[in-house]
Amino acid sequence: MKLQLALDRLTRGESIRILESVKQHIDIIEIGTGVIKEYGVSIIKEIKELYPGKKILADMKICDAGKYEAKQAFTAGADIVTVMGFAANSTIKETLQVAKEMNGQMMIDLLEIQSADRVKELSSTGADLVGLHVGKDKQSEGVFHTDLFSLIEGIPVQVAVAGGINSKTLPDIKQHKPDIVIIGSAITGQENPELAANTIRNIMEDR
């Protein structure tokens, strides 16, 4: 089980400061959509150069022009890019093709996808990594719930989980053995991000 840190709604300086304090506890650095929109894909290159030993996920949330946008992210240094599950299958296939050609990986963001049949269809494209995701705005109605795992039951994909997850909700989520746990404000929004990241890691590893 890997820990992915989501850098969302942060400045460049805040992102680097937090990364410096938590780098020993995390496996994947997610550069959030808003951060990429603020600073461009150059922020992907900069963070990859600062942390070459970490996998970098660029949360591009690709909806169209999969080939072009995926190339932008991978060329800048991303190891993983995201594409939306509601995108056309042709967009997903193009993104996946670029990921393979550039020795990267594609994650399908299942934000607002509520059909297991759609997930099966996505898996049939060759996609093997999906993200069960409760979006920031929808978290006002409730954060990530383990019922979402029913979407991927019996489907051969790796699974990332995201959406308001914290040290209190993580133990129940952990029972479902996701491959990647994505944590944002439960680390980045804390007074002591290093302590928060260490606490999350301890829960993940039963320490």
C-alpha positions in Angstrom: 0.0 0.0 0.0 1.5 3.3 -1.1 0.9 6.8 0.3 0.3 9.5 -2.3 0.4 13.1 -1.1 -2.0 15.4 -3.0 -0.7 19.0 -3.3 -3.9 20.9 -3.9 -4.8 24.6 -3.5 -1.3 25.4 -2.5 1.4 27.8 -3.7 4.7 26.6 -5.1 6.4 27.7 -1.9 3.9 25.9 0.4 4.2 22.8 -1.8 8.0 22.6 -1.5 8.0 23.4 2.2 5.5 20.6 2.9 7.3 18.1 0.7 10.6 18.8 2.5 9.0 17.9 5.8 7.2 14.8 4.7 9.3 13.3 1.9 10.5 10.3 4.0 6.9 9.2 4.7 5.4 9.3 1.2 5.8 7.3 -2.0 4.0 9.3 -4.7 3.8 13.1 -5.1 0.6 14.3 -6.7 0.7 17.7 -8.3 -2.9 18.8 -8.1 -4.9 20.2 -11.0 -5.1 23.7 -9.5 -1.3 23.8 -8.9 -0.7 22.8 -12.6 -3.2 25.4 -13.7 -1.5 28.1 -11.6 2.1 27.3 -12.6 1.9 25.2 -15.8 3.5 21.9 -16.5 6.9 23.5 -15.6 6.0 22.8 -11.9 6.0 19.1 -12.8 9.5 19.4 -14.1 10.7 21.4 -11.1 9.3 18.9 -8.5 10.6 15.9 -10.4 14.1 17.5 -10.4 13.9 18.2 -6.7 12.6 14.7 -5.8 13.9 12.3 -8.5 13.5 9.3 -6.3 9.7 9.9 -6.0 7.0 9.0 -8.4 5.2 12.0 -9.7 1.5 12.0 -10.5 0.2 14.9 -12.6 -3.5 15.3 -11.9 -4.2 16.5 -15.4 -7.9 15.3 -15.3 -7.7 14.7 -19.1 -11.2 14.9 -20.7 -10.2 15.2 -24.3 -7.1 15.5 -26.5 -5.6 12.6 -24.5 -2.5 12.2 -26.7 -1.5 15.9 -26.6 -2.1 16.5 -22.9 -0.6 13.2 -21.8 2.6 14.0 -23.7 2.8 17.4 -22.1 2.8 15.8 -18.6 5.1 12.9 -19.3 7.6 15.2 -21.2 7.7 17.4 -18.1 8.6 14.5 -15.9 5.4 12.9 -14.7 5.3 9.2 -14.1 1.5 8.9 -13.9 -1.2 11.1 -15.4 -4.9 11.1 -14.7 -7.8 10.8 -17.2 -11.5 11.1 -16.3 -13.6 8.1 -16.4 -16.4 9.9 -18.2 -14.0 10.8 -21.1 -14.6 9.0 -24.4 -13.0 5.6 -24.7 -10.9 6.9 -27.6 -9.4 9.6 -25.3 -8.6 7.0 -22.7 -7.0 4.6 -25.2 -4.9 7.5 -26.6 -3.8 8.5 -23.2 -2.9 4.9 -22.3 -1.0 4.5 -25.5 1.1 7.6 -24.8 1.7 6.3 -21.2 3.1 3.0 -22.5 5.2 4.7 -25.2 6.7 7.0 -22.5 7.2 4.4 -19.8 4.5 6.0 -17.7 1.2 5.0 -16.2 -2.4 6.2 -16.5 -4.9 6.5 -13.7 -8.6 6.7 -14.5 -10.3 9.1 -12.1 -13.8 7.6 -11.3 -15.1 10.9 -10.0 -18.9 10.8 -10.2 -18.8 7.4 -12.0 -21.5 5.3 -10.3 -21.7 2.3 -12.6 -19.7 -0.9 -12.2 -20.5 -1.7 -15.9 -18.6 1.5 -16.9 -15.6 0.5 -14.8 -15.6 -2.9 -16.6 -15.7 -1.1 -19.9 -12.8 1.0 -18.8 -10.9 -2.0 -17.8 -11.5 -3.6 -21.2 -9.5 -0.7 -22.8 -6.4 -2.1 -21.1 -6.5 0.4 -18.2 -5.2 -1.2 -15.0 -5.2 1.7 -12.4 -8.4 3.5 -11.3 -9.1 6.1 -8.6 -12.2 5.9 -6.4 -12.7 9.5 -5.7 -15.1 11.8 -3.8 -14.4 15.3 -5.0 -13.7 18.3 -2.9 -17.1 20.0 -3.4 -19.0 16.8 -2.8 -17.2 16.2 0.5 -19.6 18.6 2.1 -22.1 15.7 1.7 -19.7 13.1 3.1 -16.1 12.0 2.6 -14.8 8.7 1.0 -17.0 5.8 2.0 -16.0 2.1 1.6 -19.3 1.4 -0.3 -17.3 2.8 -3.3 -15.3 -0.4 -3.4 -18.3 -2.2 -4.9 -17.6 -0.4 -8.2 -14.4 -2.4 -8.7 -15.5 -5.7 -7.2 -14.2 -8.6 -9.4 -12.5 -6.2 -11.8 -8.8 -6.8 -12.3 -7.5 -3.2 -11.6 -5.2 -1.5 -9.1 -7.1 0.9 -6.9 -6.3 4.3 -5.5 -8.7 5.9 -3.0 -9.2 9.6 -2.4 -11.6 12.1 -0.8 -11.2 13.6 2.6 -9.4 10.5 4.0 -7.7 11.0 7.4 -6.3 9.1 10.3 -9.8 8.4 11.6 -11.3 7.0 8.4 -8.2 5.2 7.2 -8.4 2.0 9.3 -11.8 1.0 7.7 -10.5 1.8 4.3 -7.4 -0.2 4.9 -9.4 -3.3 5.4 -10.2 -3.2 1.6 -6.5 -3.3 0.8 -6.3 -0.4 -1.8 -3.0 -0.2 -3.7 -2.7 3.6 -3.1 -4.1 5.9 -0.4 -4.3 9.5 -1.5 -4.1 12.0 1.4 -4.4 15.8 0.9 -5.5 18.2 3.6 -5.2 15.6 6.4 -1.4 16.2 5.9 -1.0 19.5 4.0 -3.6 21.4 6.1 -2.1 20.4 9.4 0.0 22.6 11.7 2.6 19.8 11.7 2.5 18.0 8.3 5.4 15.7 9.2 3.7 14.4 12.3 0.5 13.9 10.4 2.2 12.0 7.6 4.0 9.9 10.1 0.7 9.1 11.8 -0.9 8.1 8.5 2.1 5.9 7.6 2.0 4.2 11.0 -1.6 3.3 10.5 -0.9 1.9 7.0 1.9 -0.2 8.3 0.4 -1.3 11.6 3.2 0.3 13.5 
